[in-house]
């Protein structure tokens, strides 16, 4: 499966080169500040993990990078050019693809339709040109086979696949369509141990192929398995920002669990 | 990483990997499984049942002229129902479709009569009006995020009031004057309301138009990119947006398609009767929705078919006419409708669960 990701990945990726740089980025929804002064760099060939509890601002961060909501403060640079995305399409066009936890696919649509959704192959350029269904079925079939995702029938609704398989189809799709930056939103949150393992392997494969990966999670164990750089958000602010060499799993877990707050709480609850 | 010598760009399909682990061979799902996964199955079974029922119960139902009659009744529902079905697959409702038909017909009739214009001018102007109503519905829905049920319910009341109020203001009555003496009426009638002799059977041209719209709707849904986008917009809007589907444009387009079909039916009614009652059309919005739902469209969006809406409309047409042919009290029709809808929703629920079950 790593073969395919490596084949697919864009040629111009050089490990360590910054792809996305966020500088002092913030977002306010009316009077509510969901995100404040966040600096984040996504390098090619590295996994940047963003950790945080519910309401920490993780989703807001993703929405800014993936073009769903524009940021209201700070600067967002992609490949050195300042950007202000108005729609997910604009983000996609710069090579930023997002795989959402439960929004990754349209459950009632066939596997191959999901694979090509938004980037359909057509037999002509005119409006209402027929789709090249045969080609799309074959490509989706081959790609998934090669990645070790075994679906019984490429025409079955994708809702009939397991959660892990759906995530993998979504990741495979993003990579196939030339993503340079892959944002994974809680890819393992709803999955069992085995399924999570499959998704983590894909994450590592994407990293090895030179893609910049943003891995959003609230599970420090999963993050530590693949991450090169860790950022912890709390109430919209950055509370930790360290390289893998500077932090241990225990430190991450403690910080995620609430650190000082948790120590106080456990003291209070002690009988 | 051993085979990462590939140099092709990401837009070209890659050659099949030779070193891939042996995968279990792909297998087609069983024929039954695939057939049952189609949205139209329930409606097809129901249509056959209704046909056989009236075939047995009413001897006059068996003749070809009777077929022409119930097909015509079906077409007057089915034309708009195609659009409504597509819209519902796209995840939205249109409660204003019934009165929009009347609005289109009234616009054309009054404009032409009052200004003594060629009928085709009214046809074109009313098309613009109908598309504008559709656009407004769609724009309000995507712009405000208010459920389309409420937006189009408002449009429904607004149009219903306008239909009556403006007609009363302009003509002093609740119906438009007869326009059959105006220039262009005959050619417009030929297009929208003539009878076509097919040798064995004489059909109203609307039936043929209906078949065309169903064919186009099916083609768009299953064979074009837009169709993919419609399913995705209704099935999972956020996901569709995230992969770059222009969900807003799709939805506005669908509302305009309903507007177009409402206009078409409005033109048919006008050319058929050459006058329009300002109060008609109320209640038909539900008939269109029921036809779509009976045809397998899910109320929650993302699933359904154009052919299904046609079968739904056909069930309707056969029942309204069948009751007459059988000489029964037509008041029972609504009861039948309710039972039919409930059954359809139950079948759809079952089918959806079947289709979504893990295999």
Interface residues (C-beta under 8 A of the other chain):
Chain A: X2 X3 X4 X6 X7 X8 X9 X10 X11 X66 X68 X87 X88 X89 X92 X98 X100 X103 X104 X105 X106 X107 X108 X109 X113 X116 X117 X118 X119 X120 X122 X127 X128 X129 X130 X131 X133 X135 X138 X139 X141 X142 X145 X146 X148 X150 X151 X152 X153 X154 X155 X156 X157 X159 X160 X161 X162 X173 X176 X177 X178 X208 X209
Chain B: X1 X2 X3 X4 X6 X7 X8 X9 X10 X11 X13 X14 X16 X17 X19 X20 X21 X23 X24 X26 X27 X28 X29 X34 X37 X219 X220 X223 X224 X225 X226 X228 X229 X231 X232 X235 X236 X238 X239 X240 X241 X242 X243 X244 X245 X246 X302 X303 X352 X355 X356 X357 X358 X359
